[in-house]
Amino acid sequence: MPQVIAHRGYKAKYPENSLAAFEAAVKAGAHAVETDVHLSKDGVVVLSHDADLKRCFGVDLKIKDCEWSFLKTLRTTRVPNEPLPCLQDLLELFKKPHWENIWLTLDIKIDDDPEELMYHLAGTFGKVDPGHKSQWKDRVLLGCWTVSLLPGAQNVAHI
């Protein structure tokens, strides 16, 4: 059977890249969720397709120019008004009982410094136990848009 990947979650029903969109996608039968990652000013890996906050949050700022303490207060302009999640928030969902066979595709954007982004990705994976007697390396696929990401991706792959 083909694998179903929920691109930015169940975005027809919930704001894209929100935890609600990912949970709804898995509940609807997705085998995997796909999301995009960017770095905040203080090194938190956040989930957003865009490098800026304008389209989804109505704020004319770039993610890399904002600290997580500010970013976590934002809510989507689309109802239901969902918060901007960080990668750690999403990884916590993977511990849920019905998520044991769900895998994750991370779209690594080119807006951030590749070494710094991969460093913080690896650190985030290191903070969260994947549960279900599994390892992150068996449940995560990294989508890299440039060869400059590959050396850092190898370090993340060992998590």
N, C-alpha and C positions, 0 to 999 in steps of 0.2 A: 504494500500500500504506500502511495506517495506520502511524504512528510509534509505537514501543513505548518508553515511558519507565519505567525501573526506579525506582520510588518507594522511596527510601532504600536502593537497591541490591537485590541478591538476598537479601532478608531472610528468606526461607523456609529458606535454607541457612546463612547467616552473620549475625552480629550487624548490625543496621541501621546504616547510615551508616559502615560500616567499609570500608577499602580493599579487603579481601577480598570484601565484598558487591558493591562496584562492579565489580571485575574479573570476578567470576563472572557478573554481569548482562550485561556486554558480551560475554563469551564465549558466553553463552546466546542472544545475538542482539538485545539491547536497542539501540535507536538513540540513546538518551540515558539519563543518570542524573539523578536528582533528589536533592537533599540540602537540609538546613536549616543555616543559619549563625547563630552567636552570637559575641560578642567575649569574649576573656579579659580579665582585669584589666589586662594589659600590651599589649592591642591586637592579639592574634593572632586571626585568624578561624578558628574551630573548627567542626567538623561535628557537629551534634547536633540532634535534633528538640526535645528538652526544654531548658529554660533551666537546669535543675538536673541533677545527676549521679546522683540516687538510683536511678531506674528501670534505667538501663543499666549503671551502674558501682558501685552500692551505696554511694555517698558522698553524705552529706547536705549538699551545698554547691551554691551557684549557680556557673555557669561564670564569670560576670562578676566574681566575688569571688576567683577563682583565677588564678595566673600560669601561663603556658604551661609553665614548667619543672616544675610539679607535674602539670598536666593530661596532659602527654605520657607520664607514668609510669603512668597508669591503664590498666586492662584491663577489658573488658566482663565482666559476671558470667556472660553466656551463652558457652558453649563453641562454637567455639574462642575463647579469650580474646583479643580483638583490641584494639589500642590505639585511643585517641581520636585521630582524625586532624585535622590542620588543613587549611584550603583549599589551601595551597601543596602539601601532600602529594598531594592529589587532582589538582591541575593538572599535576603531574609525570607522572601516568599518561596524560594526554592527548597526550603526546609519543610514546607507543608506536606502532609501525607499524600495528597493527590498530585504532587509535583515531582515525585521521585523519578519519572521518566521524561520529564520536560528538559529541554536543552535551550541554550541561549546563544543568539548571534549578536555580537557587538560590532556595529559599524564604526570604525575608528576614523574620525574626521581628520582632515589635514590642517585645521585651524590652530591646533595646539602644538607645542614643541614635542616631537615624537618621543624623545628620551624621557622627558618629564611625565608625559601622559602614560607611557608604559610602566614607569616606576610607580606611579600612583594606582594604576590598574592592578599591578601585582600586589601592592600593599593592601588594597581593598579586598581582593580575593583572600589574602592572608588573614584578614580580620573575621571572616565569616566561614564557619564550618558548613560544607555543602549538605550535610545530613545524608540520610539514606545509605550510609556506608559507601558513598561515592566520592569522586574527586572532581574538582572543577575542570581539570584538563579533559575529562571524559564528557563534559556537558556544555562546554563553551567553544564557540567558533568565532574567531576574530576576522572581521572583514577589513583588510588593509588596502587603502587606495594608492599607496606609494611605497616603493621599495625601501625608503628611509625608515619605515615602521617595522620592517622585518627583524632586525637585530633585537629590538625591544620586545617584539612579539614572542620571540623564542624564550625570553626570560619569563614572560607571563605564562607561556605554555607549560612550564614546569611546576606550576602551582598545583 
